[in-house]
Amino acid sequence: MKSIFLGLVFFFNSYTVVASIPKLTFSYGEVNTFPQVILSDDGDIKSGILFDLANALGSELNIQIEFLKTPRARLEQLLLDKFVDINCTANPKWLTSSELIWSEPLYDNPDLLINHLNLSSVEQLITYAESKADPTLIGTVLGYRYPSLEPLFDRGKLVRIDSISPSISYQRYLRGDFPMFVIAKTEASIIDTAQTQHSALIDHNYLYCALSPKLSADEISRLLVAIQKVVASGAMTDIVKRYNDQ
């Protein structure tokens, strides 16, 4: 009987240890295309900048990680509700709740204007758009803001044509749906440069990790320290360079 009791104690203690292993849920969505997220044939994340960053943080903190696909339009609320713990392809310009916890910048991922109108600067785009009687259509990504273009949107000189991902926006550009579109530099590796003609830097966009405010104070502190270590060590730069060089 004593051995049975000790066995039960060991079983329940072991179960408690396993059940209490911390887990961190990273969100991603349709907007996160190559090289941010690279999917297997089964639709699971197998590699990419986000995958490598998440695993680096998991190793630093000795915790399990998981990925959850979420709609971009609901990301802010899902973080506030702690349906997901963290998103590391975010920017305070895109998610505006004052309750979110922000990491330090991870890396710069500037927006580029791809076009066949011989435009190579924001100033040339402004001059072009202002000279036209009719609005100019521009391919954009749903849920993203473009500070340098906002005045043109506000005056009706540019009209956003939103897609759920930069890769879809690119395909629509090739179809002739609009004469220009915006894509982040890392995602621009999907582009056939022979068909783009011209590009212009629109905005510098530093990507950050946005943390759920419902994480515990200790979890938030540990996460922010781990992110700082990954950035300061150069590991973040190495991850981005590895995929940009592909």
PyRosetta script that sets phi, psi and omega in degrees:
from pyrosetta import init, pose_from_sequence

init()
pose = pose_from_sequence("MKSIFLGLVFFFNSYTVVASIPKLTFSYGEVNTFPQVILSDDGDIKSGILFDLANALGSELNIQIEFLKTPRARLEQLLLDKFVDINCTANPKWLTSSELIWSEPLYDNPDLLINHLNLSSVEQLITYAESKADPTLIGTVLGYRYPSLEPLFDRGKLVRIDSISPSISYQRYLRGDFPMFVIAKTEASIIDTAQTQHSALIDHNYLYCALSPKLSADEISRLLVAIQKVVASGAMTDIVKRYNDQ")
pose.set_psi(1, -39.2)
pose.set_omega(1, -179.7)
pose.set_phi(2, -62.3)
pose.set_psi(2, -41.4)
pose.set_omega(2, -178.9)
pose.set_phi(3, -66.4)
pose.set_psi(3, -36.4)
pose.set_omega(3, 177.7)
pose.set_phi(4, -63.6)
pose.set_psi(4, -44.5)
pose.set_omega(4, -179.8)
pose.set_phi(5, -61.4)
pose.set_psi(5, -45.1)
pose.set_omega(5, 179.8)
pose.set_phi(6, -63.6)
pose.set_psi(6, -36.7)
pose.set_omega(6, 177.5)
pose.set_phi(7, -63.3)
pose.set_psi(7, -40.8)
pose.set_omega(7, 178.8)
pose.set_phi(8, -66.1)
pose.set_psi(8, -41.0)
pose.set_omega(8, 177.8)
pose.set_phi(9, -60.3)
pose.set_psi(9, -44.1)
pose.set_omega(9, 179.8)
pose.set_phi(10, -63.1)
pose.set_psi(10, -41.4)
pose.set_omega(10, 179.9)
pose.set_phi(11, -60.7)
pose.set_psi(11, -49.7)
pose.set_omega(11, -177.2)
pose.set_phi(12, -68.1)
pose.set_psi(12, -37.6)
pose.set_omega(12, 176.7)
pose.set_phi(13, -64.3)
pose.set_psi(13, -40.8)
pose.set_omega(13, 178.7)
pose.set_phi(14, -64.7)
pose.set_psi(14, -42.8)
pose.set_omega(14, 179.5)
pose.set_phi(15, -61.0)
pose.set_psi(15, -40.8)
pose.set_omega(15, -180.0)
pose.set_phi(16, -62.9)
pose.set_psi(16, -41.9)
pose.set_omega(16, 179.7)
pose.set_phi(17, -62.5)
pose.set_psi(17, -47.3)
pose.set_omega(17, -178.6)
pose.set_phi(18, -63.1)
pose.set_psi(18, -44.7)
pose.set_omega(18, -176.2)
pose.set_phi(19, -67.1)
pose.set_psi(19, -22.9)
pose.set_omega(19, -175.1)
pose.set_phi(20, -95.2)
pose.set_psi(20, 1.9)
pose.set_omega(20, 177.8)
pose.set_phi(21, -61.7)
pose.set_psi(21, 124.6)
pose.set_omega(21, -177.6)
pose.set_phi(22, -68.2)
pose.set_psi(22, 151.2)
pose.set_omega(22, -178.8)
pose.set_phi(23, -138.4)
pose.set_psi(23, 141.3)
pose.set_omega(23, -178.6)
pose.set_phi(24, -119.4)
pose.set_psi(24, 126.0)
pose.set_omega(24, -178.1)
pose.set_phi(25, -101.7)
pose.set_psi(25, 114.5)
pose.set_omega(25, 176.0)
pose.set_phi(26, -92.5)
pose.set_psi(26, 137.6)
pose.set_omega(26, 175.7)
pose.set_phi(27, -98.5)
pose.set_psi(27, 150.5)
pose.set_omega(27, 171.4)
pose.set_phi(28, -149.7)
pose.set_psi(28, 169.5)
pose.set_omega(28, -176.9)
pose.set_phi(29, -151.6)
pose.set_psi(29, -174.9)
pose.set_omega(29, 179.0)
pose.set_phi(30, -56.9)
pose.set_psi(30, -31.0)
pose.set_omega(30, -176.8)
pose.set_phi(31, -67.5)
pose.set_psi(31, -22.1)
pose.set_omega(31, -177.3)
pose.set_phi(32, -88.3)
pose.set_psi(32, 93.6)
pose.set_omega(32, -178.6)
pose.set_phi(33, -102.1)
pose.set_psi(33, -175.7)
pose.set_omega(33, 177.2)
pose.set_phi(34, -56.4)
pose.set_psi(34, 135.7)
pose.set_omega(34, 3.0)
pose.set_phi(35, -98.8)
pose.set_psi(35, 10.2)
pose.set_omega(35, 177.0)
pose.set_phi(36, -60.8)
pose.set_psi(36, -46.3)
pose.set_omega(36, -178.4)
pose.set_phi(37, -135.1)
pose.set_psi(37, 129.2)
pose.set_omega(37, 175.8)
pose.set_phi(38, -120.1)
pose.set_psi(38, 122.1)
pose.set_omega(38, -173.2)
pose.set_phi(39, -99.5)
pose.set_psi(39, 150.8)
pose.set_omega(39, 172.5)
pose.set_phi(40, -79.9)
pose.set_psi(40, 175.2)
pose.set_omega(40, 177.7)
pose.set_phi(41, -62.7)
pose.set_psi(41, -24.8)
pose.set_omega(41, 179.2)
pose.set_phi(42, -84.9)
pose.set_psi(42, -2.7)
pose.set_omega(42, 178.9)
pose.set_phi(43, 89.8)
pose.set_psi(43, 6.6)
pose.set_omega(43, 177.9)
pose.set_phi(44, -91.8)
pose.set_psi(44, 151.8)
pose.set_omega(44, 177.0)
pose.set_phi(45, -70.8)
pose.set_psi(45, 126.1)
pose.set_omega(45, 179.1)
pose.set_phi(46, -114.0)
pose.set_psi(46, -20.9)
pose.set_omega(46, 178.8)
pose.set_phi(47, -169.7)
pose.set_psi(47, -174.1)
pose.set_omega(47, -178.9)
pose.set_phi(48, 121.7)
pose.set_psi(48, 168.2)
pose.set_omega(48, -179.0)
pose.set_phi(49, -58.0)
pose.set_psi(49, -48.3)
pose.set_omega(49, -179.5)
pose.set_phi(50, -63.2)
pose.set_psi(50, -42.1)
pose.set_omega(50, 179.8)
pose.set_phi(51, -59.8)
pose.set_psi(51, -47.6)
pose.set_omega(51, -178.0)
pose.set_phi(52, -67.7)
pose.set_psi(52, -38.9)
pose.set_omega(52, 177.5)
pose.set_phi(53, -63.4)
pose.set_psi(53, -46.2)
pose.set_omega(53, -179.5)
pose.set_phi(54, -60.3)
pose.set_psi(54, -41.7)
pose.set_omega(54, 179.3)
pose.set_phi(55, -69.3)
pose.set_psi(55, -34.3)
pose.set_omega(55, 176.0)
pose.set_phi(56, -63.7)
pose.set_psi(56, -41.5)
pose.set_omega(56, 178.2)
pose.set_phi(57, -69.4)
pose.set_psi(57, -37.8)
pose.set_omega(57, 177.4)
pose.set_phi(58, -61.4)
pose.set_psi(58, -41.0)
pose.set_omega(58, 178.5)
pose.set_phi(59, -67.9)
pose.set_psi(59, -41.1)
pose.set_omega(59, -179.4)
pose.set_phi(60, -62.5)
pose.set_psi(60, -38.0)
pose.set_omega(60, -176.3)
pose.set_phi(61, -97.3)
pose.set_psi(61, -7.3)
pose.set_omega(61, -176.9)
pose.set_phi(62, 57.3)
pose.set_psi(62, 49.3)
pose.set_omega(62, 179.4)
pose.set_phi(63, -130.6)
pose.set_psi(63, 159.8)
pose.set_omega(63, 175.4)
pose.set_phi(64, -78.1)
pose.set_psi(64, 150.3)
pose.set_omega(64, 174.9)
pose.set_phi(65, -126.7)
pose.set_psi(65, 154.4)
pose.set_omega(65, 172.1)
pose.set_phi(66, -143.1)
pose.set_psi(66, 161.5)
pose.set_omega(66, -179.7)
pose.set_phi(67, -118.4)
pose.set_psi(67, 138.7)
pose.set_omega(67, 179.8)
pose.set_phi(68, -130.7)
pose.set_psi(68, 124.1)
pose.set_omega(68, 178.6)
pose.set_phi(69, -76.8)
pose.set_psi(69, 127.2)
pose.set_omega(69, -175.9)
pose.set_phi(70, -133.5)
pose.set_psi(70, 150.2)
pose.set_omega(70, 176.3)
pose.set_phi(71, -71.4)
pose.set_psi(71, 136.1)
pose.set_omega(71, -177.4)
pose.set_phi(72, -57.2)
pose.set_psi(72, -40.4)
pose.set_omega(72, -175.6)
pose.set_phi(73, -64.8)
pose.set_psi(73, -21.8)
pose.set_omega(73, -177.2)
pose.set_phi(74, -106.1)
pose.set_psi(74, 3.0)
pose.set_omega(74, -172.9)
pose.set_phi(75, -56.8)
pose.set_psi(75, -46.7)
pose.set_omega(75, -176.6)
pose.set_phi(76, -59.7)
pose.set_psi(76, -45.8)
pose.set_omega(76, -178.7)
pose.set_phi(77, -68.9)
pose.set_psi(77, -35.6)
pose.set_omega(77, 178.6)
pose.set_phi(78, -64.4)
pose.set_psi(78, -35.7)
pose.set_omega(78, 174.7)
pose.set_phi(79, -68.8)
pose.set_psi(79, -43.2)
pose.set_omega(79, -179.6)
pose.set_phi(80, -63.2)
pose.set_psi(80, -33.5)
pose.set_omega(80, -179.6)
pose.set_phi(81, -87.4)
pose.set_psi(81, -3.3)
pose.set_omega(81, -175.6)
pose.set_phi(82, 59.9)
pose.set_psi(82, 30.6)
pose.set_omega(82, 169.0)
pose.set_phi(83, -68.4)
pose.set_psi(83, -32.7)
pose.set_omega(83, 168.2)
pose.set_phi(84, -127.0)
pose.set_psi(84, 155.4)
pose.set_omega(84, -176.7)
pose.set_phi(85, -90.5)
pose.set_psi(85, -33.6)
pose.set_omega(85, -167.8)
pose.set_phi(86, -157.6)
pose.set_psi(86, 145.4)
pose.set_omega(86, 171.1)
pose.set_phi(87, -132.3)
pose.set_psi(87, 126.6)
pose.set_omega(87, -174.7)
pose.set_phi(88, -112.8)
pose.set_psi(88, 25.9)
pose.set_omega(88, 170.6)
pose.set_phi(89, -126.9)
pose.set_psi(89, 42.9)
pose.set_omega(89, -171.6)
pose.set_phi(90, -116.0)
pose.set_psi(90, 168.2)
pose.set_omega(90, 178.2)
pose.set_phi(91, -150.6)
pose.set_psi(91, 139.1)
pose.set_omega(91, -179.9)
pose.set_phi(92, -59.1)
pose.set_psi(92, -17.9)
pose.set_omega(92, 176.2)
pose.set_phi(93, -73.3)
pose.set_psi(93, -22.6)
pose.set_omega(93, -176.4)
pose.set_phi(94, -99.0)
pose.set_psi(94, -33.2)
pose.set_omega(94, 178.2)
pose.set_phi(95, -115.8)
pose.set_psi(95, 115.1)
pose.set_omega(95, -164.9)
pose.set_phi(96, -106.4)
pose.set_psi(96, -0.5)
pose.set_omega(96, -179.3)
pose.set_phi(97, -63.6)
pose.set_psi(97, 133.4)
pose.set_omega(97, 178.6)
pose.set_phi(98, -73.2)
pose.set_psi(98, -10.0)
pose.set_omega(98, -178.7)
pose.set_phi(99, -83.4)
pose.set_psi(99, -21.6)
pose.set_omega(99, -178.1)
pose.set_phi(100, -65.6)
pose.set_psi(100, 147.7)
pose.set_omega(100, 176.9)
pose.set_phi(101, -100.9)
pose.set_psi(101, 130.1)
pose.set_omega(101, -175.4)
pose.set_phi(102, -112.5)
pose.set_psi(102, 140.1)
pose.set_omega(102, 173.0)
pose.set_phi(103, -80.5)
pose.set_psi(103, 179.1)
pose.set_omega(103, 169.1)
pose.set_phi(104, -72.4)
pose.set_psi(104, 163.7)
pose.set_omega(104, 178.5)
pose.set_phi(105, -59.7)
pose.set_psi(105, 140.2)
pose.set_omega(105, 178.1)
pose.set_phi(106, -88.2)
pose.set_psi(106, -52.8)
pose.set_omega(106, 179.0)
pose.set_phi(107, -168.2)
pose.set_psi(107, 162.1)
pose.set_omega(107, 179.9)
pose.set_phi(108, -87.1)
pose.set_psi(108, 130.1)
pose.set_omega(108, 179.2)
pose.set_phi(109, -130.4)
pose.set_psi(109, 73.3)
pose.set_omega(109, -170.7)
pose.set_phi(110, -64.1)
pose.set_psi(110, 150.4)
pose.set_omega(110, 175.1)
pose.set_phi(111, -83.1)
pose.set_psi(111, 136.2)
pose.set_omega(111, 177.9)
pose.set_phi(112, -115.3)
pose.set_psi(112, 141.4)
pose.set_omega(112, 173.1)
pose.set_phi(113, -95.9)
pose.set_psi(113, 112.4)
pose.set_omega(113, 177.5)
pose.set_phi(114, -96.4)
pose.set_psi(114, 130.5)
pose.set_omega(114, -173.9)
pose.set_phi(115, -157.0)
pose.set_psi(115, 164.0)
pose.set_omega(115, 173.2)
pose.set_phi(116, -118.5)
pose.set_psi(116, 32.3)
pose.set_omega(116, -179.1)
pose.set_phi(117, -111.1)
pose.set_psi(117, 14.3)
pose.set_omega(117, 178.9)
pose.set_phi(118, 64.1)
pose.set_psi(118, 33.2)
pose.set_omega(118, 179.0)
pose.set_phi(119, -99.5)
pose.set_psi(119, 123.3)
pose.set_omega(119, -177.1)
pose.set_phi(120, -123.7)
pose.set_psi(120, 12.3)
pose.set_omega(120, 177.1)
pose.set_phi(121, -157.4)
pose.set_psi(121, 161.1)
pose.set_omega(121, 176.2)
pose.set_phi(122, -62.1)
pose.set_psi(122, -38.3)
pose.set_omega(122, -179.1)
pose.set_phi(123, -61.8)
pose.set_psi(123, -40.5)
pose.set_omega(123, 177.7)
pose.set_phi(124, -66.6)
pose.set_psi(124, -37.4)
pose.set_omega(124, 176.7)
pose.set_phi(125, -62.7)
pose.set_psi(125, -45.0)
pose.set_omega(125, -179.9)
pose.set_phi(126, -60.4)
pose.set_psi(126, -46.1)
pose.set_omega(126, 179.6)
pose.set_phi(127, -61.0)
pose.set_psi(127, -43.4)
pose.set_omega(127, 179.6)
pose.set_phi(128, -62.3)
pose.set_psi(128, -50.6)
pose.set_omega(128, -176.5)
pose.set_phi(129, -64.0)
pose.set_psi(129, -39.2)
pose.set_omega(129, -179.1)
pose.set_phi(130, -68.1)
pose.set_psi(130, -25.4)
pose.set_omega(130, -176.9)
pose.set_phi(131, -81.4)
pose.set_psi(131, -12.0)
pose.set_omega(131, -175.7)
pose.set_phi(132, -93.2)
pose.set_psi(132, 137.7)
pose.set_omega(132, 177.2)
pose.set_phi(133, -70.0)
pose.set_psi(133, -36.7)
pose.set_omega(133, -179.7)
pose.set_phi(134, -99.8)
pose.set_psi(134, 153.0)
pose.set_omega(134, 178.3)
pose.set_phi(135, -61.8)
pose.set_psi(135, 148.8)
pose.set_omega(135, 175.9)
pose.set_phi(136, -98.2)
pose.set_psi(136, 131.1)
pose.set_omega(136, 179.2)
pose.set_phi(137, -82.0)
pose.set_psi(137, 141.4)
pose.set_omega(137, 179.1)
pose.set_phi(138, -139.1)
pose.set_psi(138, 133.2)
pose.set_omega(138, 178.4)
pose.set_phi(139, -76.1)
pose.set_psi(139, 128.7)
pose.set_omega(139, -177.8)
pose.set_phi(140, -134.3)
pose.set_psi(140, 171.8)
pose.set_omega(140, -179.8)
pose.set_phi(141, -109.2)
pose.set_psi(141, 131.2)
pose.set_omega(141, -177.6)
pose.set_phi(142, -54.8)
pose.set_psi(142, 129.3)
pose.set_omega(142, 176.0)
pose.set_phi(143, 89.6)
pose.set_psi(143, -4.8)
pose.set_omega(143, -180.0)
pose.set_phi(144, -101.3)
pose.set_psi(144, 147.6)
pose.set_omega(144, 177.5)
pose.set_phi(145, -112.5)
pose.set_psi(145, 148.3)
pose.set_omega(145, -177.3)
pose.set_phi(146, -128.9)
pose.set_psi(146, 89.5)
pose.set_omega(146, -171.7)
pose.set_phi(147, -52.6)
pose.set_psi(147, -41.7)
pose.set_omega(147, -177.4)
pose.set_phi(148, -68.3)
pose.set_psi(148, -20.3)
pose.set_omega(148, -177.9)
pose.set_phi(149, -99.0)
pose.set_psi(149, -11.4)
pose.set_omega(149, -175.0)
pose.set_phi(150, -56.0)
pose.set_psi(150, -42.1)
pose.set_omega(150, 178.3)
pose.set_phi(151, -59.2)
pose.set_psi(151, -36.7)
pose.set_omega(151, 178.6)
pose.set_phi(152, -70.7)
pose.set_psi(152, -36.3)
pose.set_omega(152, 174.7)
pose.set_phi(153, -64.3)
pose.set_psi(153, -44.7)
pose.set_omega(153, -176.9)
pose.set_phi(154, -62.4)
pose.set_psi(154, -34.7)
pose.set_omega(154, -178.6)
pose.set_phi(155, -89.8)
pose.set_psi(155, 0.2)
pose.set_omega(155, 178.7)
pose.set_phi(156, 77.1)
pose.set_psi(156, 13.1)
pose.set_omega(156, 178.9)
pose.set_phi(157, -80.2)
pose.set_psi(157, -30.6)
pose.set_omega(157, 172.7)
pose.set_phi(158, -118.4)
pose.set_psi(158, 141.9)
pose.set_omega(158, 176.8)
pose.set_phi(159, -121.7)
pose.set_psi(159, 123.2)
pose.set_omega(159, 178.7)
pose.set_phi(160, -69.4)
pose.set_psi(160, 135.6)
pose.set_omega(160, 168.6)
pose.set_phi(161, -119.4)
pose.set_psi(161, 97.8)
pose.set_omega(161, -171.9)
pose.set_phi(162, -79.3)
pose.set_psi(162, 140.8)
pose.set_omega(162, 168.2)
pose.set_phi(163, -124.3)
pose.set_psi(163, 162.8)
pose.set_omega(163, -176.4)
pose.set_phi(164, -81.9)
pose.set_psi(164, -10.0)
pose.set_omega(164, 177.7)
pose.set_phi(165, -153.0)
pose.set_psi(165, 156.7)
pose.set_omega(165, 178.1)
pose.set_phi(166, -64.1)
pose.set_psi(166, -31.1)
pose.set_omega(166, 180.0)
pose.set_phi(167, -66.8)
pose.set_psi(167, -37.5)
pose.set_omega(167, 176.7)
pose.set_phi(168, -69.0)
pose.set_psi(168, -39.4)
pose.set_omega(168, 176.8)
pose.set_phi(169, -59.9)
pose.set_psi(169, -40.4)
pose.set_omega(169, 178.7)
pose.set_phi(170, -62.9)
pose.set_psi(170, -44.1)
pose.set_omega(170, 179.3)
pose.set_phi(171, -62.8)
pose.set_psi(171, -37.9)
pose.set_omega(171, 179.2)
pose.set_phi(172, -68.9)
pose.set_psi(172, -35.3)
pose.set_omega(172, 175.5)
pose.set_phi(173, -62.0)
pose.set_psi(173, -44.6)
pose.set_omega(173, 179.4)
pose.set_phi(174, -64.6)
pose.set_psi(174, -30.4)
pose.set_omega(174, 177.9)
pose.set_phi(175, -74.4)
pose.set_psi(175, -15.5)
pose.set_omega(175, -179.2)
pose.set_phi(176, 93.0)
pose.set_psi(176, 17.6)
pose.set_omega(176, 179.8)
pose.set_phi(177, -67.7)
pose.set_psi(177, -27.9)
pose.set_omega(177, 177.7)
pose.set_phi(178, -155.5)
pose.set_psi(178, 157.0)
pose.set_omega(178, -174.9)
pose.set_phi(179, -85.6)
pose.set_psi(179, -3.1)
pose.set_omega(179, -178.0)
pose.set_phi(180, -158.2)
pose.set_psi(180, 156.9)
pose.set_omega(180, 173.7)
pose.set_phi(181, -153.0)
pose.set_psi(181, 162.2)
pose.set_omega(181, -178.0)
pose.set_phi(182, -108.4)
pose.set_psi(182, 135.4)
pose.set_omega(182, 178.2)
pose.set_phi(183, -145.8)
pose.set_psi(183, 143.3)
pose.set_omega(183, 178.5)
pose.set_phi(184, -71.7)
pose.set_psi(184, 153.1)
pose.set_omega(184, -173.0)
pose.set_phi(185, -58.9)
pose.set_psi(185, -45.0)
pose.set_omega(185, -177.3)
pose.set_phi(186, -63.8)
pose.set_psi(186, -37.5)
pose.set_omega(186, -179.4)
pose.set_phi(187, -75.8)
pose.set_psi(187, -13.8)
pose.set_omega(187, -176.3)
pose.set_phi(188, -68.7)
pose.set_psi(188, -6.1)
pose.set_omega(188, 177.7)
pose.set_phi(189, -66.4)
pose.set_psi(189, -15.5)
pose.set_omega(189, 178.0)
pose.set_phi(190, -76.2)
pose.set_psi(190, -10.0)
pose.set_omega(190, -169.2)
pose.set_phi(191, -85.1)
pose.set_psi(191, 137.2)
pose.set_omega(191, 169.9)
pose.set_phi(192, -82.8)
pose.set_psi(192, 103.9)
pose.set_omega(192, -172.8)
pose.set_phi(193, -61.3)
pose.set_psi(193, -21.1)
pose.set_omega(193, 179.2)
pose.set_phi(194, -68.9)
pose.set_psi(194, -18.9)
pose.set_omega(194, -176.5)
pose.set_phi(195, -109.1)
pose.set_psi(195, 4.0)
pose.set_omega(195, -175.9)
pose.set_phi(196, -96.1)
pose.set_psi(196, -25.3)
pose.set_omega(196, 179.8)
pose.set_phi(197, 66.8)
pose.set_psi(197, -65.3)
pose.set_omega(197, -173.1)
pose.set_phi(198, -140.5)
pose.set_psi(198, 154.9)
pose.set_omega(198, 175.1)
pose.set_phi(199, -143.2)
pose.set_psi(199, 154.6)
pose.set_omega(199, 179.1)
pose.set_phi(200, -142.6)
pose.set_psi(200, 139.2)
pose.set_omega(200, 176.0)
pose.set_phi(201, -74.7)
pose.set_psi(201, 125.5)
pose.set_omega(201, -177.3)
pose.set_phi(202, -97.5)
pose.set_psi(202, -57.4)
pose.set_omega(202, -178.4)
pose.set_phi(203, -144.7)
pose.set_psi(203, 144.7)
pose.set_omega(203, 167.5)
pose.set_phi(204, -80.9)
pose.set_psi(204, 127.5)
pose.set_omega(204, 180.0)
pose.set_phi(205, -124.8)
pose.set_psi(205, 104.7)
pose.set_omega(205, 173.3)
pose.set_phi(206, -80.4)
pose.set_psi(206, 130.2)
pose.set_omega(206, 177.3)
pose.set_phi(207, -89.4)
pose.set_psi(207, 143.9)
pose.set_omega(207, -177.8)
pose.set_phi(208, -130.3)
pose.set_psi(208, 167.4)
pose.set_omega(208, 165.7)
pose.set_phi(209, -96.3)
pose.set_psi(209, 128.7)
pose.set_omega(209, 172.7)
pose.set_phi(210, -100.8)
pose.set_psi(210, 125.8)
pose.set_omega(210, -176.4)
pose.set_phi(211, -106.9)
pose.set_psi(211, 145.4)
pose.set_omega(211, 175.7)
pose.set_phi(212, -65.8)
pose.set_psi(212, 133.2)
pose.set_omega(212, 177.6)
pose.set_phi(213, -70.1)
pose.set_psi(213, -9.9)
pose.set_omega(213, -180.0)
pose.set_phi(214, -90.2)
pose.set_psi(214, -0.6)
pose.set_omega(214, 167.5)
pose.set_phi(215, -65.4)
pose.set_psi(215, 153.8)
pose.set_omega(215, 179.0)
pose.set_phi(216, -69.5)
pose.set_psi(216, 160.1)
pose.set_omega(216, 179.1)
pose.set_phi(217, -58.4)
pose.set_psi(217, -39.2)
pose.set_omega(217, 179.3)
pose.set_phi(218, -66.4)
pose.set_psi(218, -42.5)
pose.set_omega(218, 179.2)
pose.set_phi(219, -62.9)
pose.set_psi(219, -43.3)
pose.set_omega(219, 179.3)
pose.set_phi(220, -62.1)
pose.set_psi(220, -45.5)
pose.set_omega(220, -179.5)
pose.set_phi(221, -61.6)
pose.set_psi(221, -45.9)
pose.set_omega(221, -179.3)
pose.set_phi(222, -64.2)
pose.set_psi(222, -40.1)
pose.set_omega(222, 179.8)
pose.set_phi(223, -65.0)
pose.set_psi(223, -45.9)
pose.set_omega(223, -178.6)
pose.set_phi(224, -63.6)
pose.set_psi(224, -38.1)
pose.set_omega(224, 177.7)
pose.set_phi(225, -66.7)
pose.set_psi(225, -42.0)
pose.set_omega(225, 179.9)
pose.set_phi(226, -64.1)
pose.set_psi(226, -42.4)
pose.set_omega(226, 177.8)
pose.set_phi(227, -61.7)
pose.set_psi(227, -43.4)
pose.set_omega(227, 179.6)
pose.set_phi(228, -60.1)
pose.set_psi(228, -40.1)
pose.set_omega(228, -179.9)
pose.set_phi(229, -66.3)
pose.set_psi(229, -41.8)
pose.set_omega(229, -179.9)
pose.set_phi(230, -63.4)
pose.set_psi(230, -39.7)
pose.set_omega(230, 179.3)
pose.set_phi(231, -71.5)
pose.set_psi(231, -49.6)
pose.set_omega(231, -175.0)
pose.set_phi(232, -65.4)
pose.set_psi(232, -30.8)
pose.set_omega(232, -178.5)
pose.set_phi(233, -74.6)
pose.set_psi(233, -12.9)
pose.set_omega(233, -175.7)
pose.set_phi(234, 89.1)
pose.set_psi(234, -1.9)
pose.set_omega(234, -179.0)
pose.set_phi(235, -63.4)
pose.set_psi(235, -36.8)
pose.set_omega(235, 179.7)
pose.set_phi(236, -65.0)
pose.set_psi(236, -43.7)
pose.set_omega(236, 177.7)
pose.set_phi(237, -61.1)
pose.set_psi(237, -41.1)
pose.set_omega(237, 180.0)
pose.set_phi(238, -64.2)
pose.set_psi(238, -39.8)
pose.set_omega(238, 179.7)
pose.set_phi(239, -62.3)
pose.set_psi(239, -49.4)
pose.set_omega(239, -178.6)
pose.set_phi(240, -62.7)
pose.set_psi(240, -44.1)
pose.set_omega(240, -179.3)
pose.set_phi(241, -62.4)
pose.set_psi(241, -38.4)
pose.set_omega(241, -179.0)
pose.set_phi(242, -58.5)
pose.set_psi(242, -41.8)
pose.set_omega(242, -178.4)
pose.set_phi(243, -83.3)
pose.set_psi(243, -32.0)
pose.set_omega(243, 176.7)
pose.set_phi(244, -67.1)
pose.set_psi(244, -25.9)
pose.set_omega(244, -178.6)
pose.set_phi(245, -84.8)
pose.set_psi(245, -5.5)
pose.set_omega(245, -178.5)
pose.set_phi(246, -73.4)
pose.dump_pdb("model.pdb")
